[in-house]
Amino acid sequence: MSTKEIVQHVGTLLDLAGVLVITVGVAVATAVFAVRCARTRQVVGHYRAYRQGVGRAILLGLEFLVGGDIIRTVAVSPTFTSVGVLALIVLVRTFLSFSLEVELDGRWPWQGRPPVERPGVGARPQR
């Protein structure tokens, strides 16, 4: 088996891993959502957590898919056309990842998380 074939198989395995991550992640998020809704009889209260679980699965799966594209394009056939197509694919997937992250967190990635307030040493508990 040649190096080119091995690299092609590695890229394909990363694509498969990306699809599996998305599929399993969506299935787990759906199962957790269904169990929570069955316990509390509230759909609206658990919907945001469900969307975040699905979004995180998609983000992680996209990372694997981009990795597979990069490996196959750069290592197997590094022509100007294939690198240009890869750049467009990575650009679209990066935009999707960025959009999902903004929607999940409700803030821009460069904005820090708000600080968590903790009581100081010797502070009285609030009533």
Helices and strands as residue ranges (DSSP letters): H 3-40, H 44-70, I 71-76, H 80-105
